[in-house]
Amino acid sequence: MSHVPQYSPQAALSLALLKSAENDVDIFVEDSTHPAAWTALVRRGLKVSVTVRSVHAVGNKQAVIAACRADQAPRARRRLFIVDGDLDVLTGETMPKLRHLYRLQKSCFENLLLHENSYLDLGVACSVTKTEQDVANACNFVQWHAEILSKLRTLFFVFATMHSLGSQRQQASVGFRPFITQVGRDVVLDSKKIRTGITDRIKGLLADFGARRARRTFARVRRRGSGVNGDEYISGKHFLFPLFAIHFRTKVPFRGSNNELMVHLARAFHSSIDPGLYRRLRRL
């Protein structure tokens, strides 16, 4: 996995100044693990006349916000500070009103890579004899994606409830592996394991915070999540992207790393995944 250093907010701003000769604009992000993929996605969104050779990883959401807050004075340099959506749409967390700050409409960077058309060119290149339609039929992305989101919906309501209450028990970072099973060549989410995970966490919430408070918070989360697409809060980092990478490899003879897969998908970033981000990048 590729890695770039994380910097303090002021150090990140200073580094951006040092790299100003190689970047026409400055892009600040949380993630330090996928710099090549982030850079590829940003290039996809920018006008062709704008050059970016690297993004600046600040470390986490609060650090990006702090860097943005420290860079509010008017100046000619164009810049954008990007933070993840995380569980905010469920918890009701708001962003400070700062110039140049953008919160993703999806849970995180990895969610931006998953679109029904993003993988087709790569699938054709790997398969040689297959057409785009063959790859699309094999992957059946729309159905696969909808089923994954449906199975994980309530689990992430519970994760959001835990986050809202300040639970110290393991949340989304537990990842997808405790909830999967092998069916032939396919790795699928196991509904029984998911129900067990939900039940265990609800029991923990009841024990830690009491039934009334836990149920009231869960009900509030569920109301906020009503009608909201699961992509906005279900983690691409810990669940959706790694599950897609496994699924893709069972349908297409792709032999590269997950990081290489990310770069390929980022180069095909589709504006409809996060129209707000696309608009902000095009304005730079």
N, C-alpha and C positions, 0 to 999 in steps of 0.2 A: 504494500500500500504506500502510495506517495504521501509525503508529509512536508509541510512548510512550517516554520516557527510561528508561534503566537507571540504577539507583542502587547505591551500596555497601550492604552488608548493614545497617549501622547507619543510613544515610540512608533506606533503604527502611522501616525500623521507625519512624523519626521521621515520615516522610511519611504512613504509615498512621495515626499518632496525629493528625496534622493533618486527615486526611480522615475521622476517626471519626464526624463528624456526618452524613456522607452514606452511610456503610456500617455496617450492624449487625455485620458480621463482617469480618475481614481475610483476604484471599486473596492469597498470594504465589506467583508463577509465574516460570519462566525467560523466556518469550517476550515480546518487546517489539513484535512486528510485527503482532499481531492482537488488540489489546485489546478491541475490540467483540465479536469472536467468543468470546473467552475469557469475557467478562462475560455474554454470552448463555447460554453453556453452564453457567456457575456458577449463574445464576438458574434454569435448568431443573432443576438438581439440588437447590437449596435449598427449604426449606419456603416456602410463599407468604407467610408472616408475616415472613420475613427479607428485608431490603432490602440489595442490593448494587448500587452504581452504577459501580464501577470495581474492577479488580484491580491489584495492584502488581507490576510487572515488575522482577525483581532482576538478570537478565542471563544467568546460566548455572547449571548444576546445583550447582557448588561454592559459588556465591554464595548460592543459596537455602538450601543446607545450613548455611552460615555464619550466615545471618540467623536460621534456626531455632535453631541452637545458642546464639545470643545471646539468645534469647527463651524460655528454659526455666523461668524463675522463675514461680511460680504467680501468676496474675492473672485478673480476671473476664472480660477481653476474649476473645472466641472468635476463633480464627484457624486457618488451615491453610496449610502450605507444600507446594507441589506441584512435583515434579521429574519429568522424562521418564524412561521406561524405557530409552531408547536401545538399546544392544546388550547390556545387563547380563545378560539371561537366557542369552545365549550365552557371554559372557566370565566369568560367575560373580561379577561385582562386587556387593558387598553395600552396604547402606545403614547408616549409624550409627543406633543405637536412640535416637531423639529424639522427644519428645512433639510432636504437631502436624505431623509430617513424613509425607508420602504420596508414594510413587513410583507413577507410572502403570503399569497392567498392559499398556499398549501402548507402542510405541516413542516416540511423541510426541503432542502435542496434536492434530495433523491426523488421526491415526489414529482419534481419538474421534468424528470427524465422519462416518465411513463406515459406514453401516448400511443394510440393504436397504429400510428404511422411511423413512429420514431425508429422502430427496429427493422423495418421492411428492407431497406437498402442493405443493411448489414446481413440480414438473413439470406438475401439473394446472393450476395458476395460469398458467403460461407457455403452455400448449398450448390452453387454452380449451375445445376440443371433446373432448379426450381424458379418459378416466376414469383412476383410479389403476391399474387393471389394464392399461390401454393403455400407460401410462408404465412400469409394471413390466416388461411384455413387451418394450418397446422398449429399455430399459436393460439388462435381463437381468443385474442386478447380481450375483447369487449366482455365476453362471458366470463373469462377467467378473472378479470379485474373486478367485475360486479360481484362475483361469488366471494372473493377475498374480502372486499369491503363489507359485505353483508355479514360474514362470519365474525369479523373483528369489531363490528360497531359497538356492541354492548361492552366488550372488554375494554375498549378505549373510553367509554363513558365511566367505567369504574376507575381507570387510570386517572381521568380528569378529576373525579371525585377525590381520589387520594391526593392528587396534587393540590387541589383547592383546600383540603383540610390540613395539609402539611405532613402527610403520612411519611414515615421513614422506611416503610416497607417497599420492596422492589416493585418498580413501575414498568414503563414501556421499555426501559433499557434492558430488561430481562431478555428481550429479543423473541424471535419466532420459534426457536428450536423446541421449547417445552410444549408447543402446541401442534406439532406436526406428526404425521405418520407416513410410512412408505406404502404406496399402492402400485404395484408393478414397478415401472420406471419412474413414476411420478411421485413427487413429494407434495402432499396435500395437508391443508389445515384440518385437524381432527376436532369436530364439534364437541365431542365428549371431553377432550382435554381442555378445550376453551371454557366449557361450562364449569369444569373443576377449578380452573384458574380464577374464574369470576367468583365462584362460591367461596373459595379460600380467602380471597381478598376482601370480599364483603364481610366475612366473619371477622377478619382483622380490623376492618373499619368499625364494626359494631363494638368490638372489644376496646378499641383505642379511643373512640370518640362518642360512644353511646348511640343507641338506635335512632333517637329523634334527630340528632344533628346529622348523622350519616345519611339517613333517608331523605332528609330535607335537601341536603347538598346534592345527592344523586338525582333527585327529582328536578332540581334547578339545571343541572348539567344536561339531563335528558331533554328538557324543554328547549334549551339552546341548540341541541343537536338535531331537533326535529326538522326535517327538510333540508339539512345541510349535507352536502356531498362528503362522504367519508375521507376523500383525499385531503380535505382541509384539516383533519386532525389525526388521522391514522398515520403513524410514522413510516415514511419511506426508508429512513435510515435503518431502523431496527426490524422492519417487517416487509414492506411492499417491495423495495428494490431487491433485497437478497432472495425473496421468494420468486420474483420475476426472473432473476439471473438463473436460478435452478430450473424454472419452467422453460426458459428460452433454450437452455442447453439440452433439454430432453427432446426438443423439437427441431433444433438447428445445430449442425456440427461446429459450433463456435468454441475455439480452444484458448481464447485469450483470458486474461485475468478480469476480475470484476471491475477493476479500475479502468482497464481498456474498454470494457463494455460501457462504462459510464461516459467515457470520452466520446465514443461513437454515438451514443444516445443524445449527449449534450449538443453535439454538432447538428442534430436534427431537431433541436428544441422547437416546439410548436407554440406559436403565440397564444393559442386558445387555452393552453394549460394555465397560464397566469397572465391574462391580458394587461393587468396593471404593471407588472414588471416589464413586459415587452414595451409598453408605452414609455415608461420611465427611461429605459435604455435607449430607445429611439430618439428621445429628446436630448440626450447628452451630446 
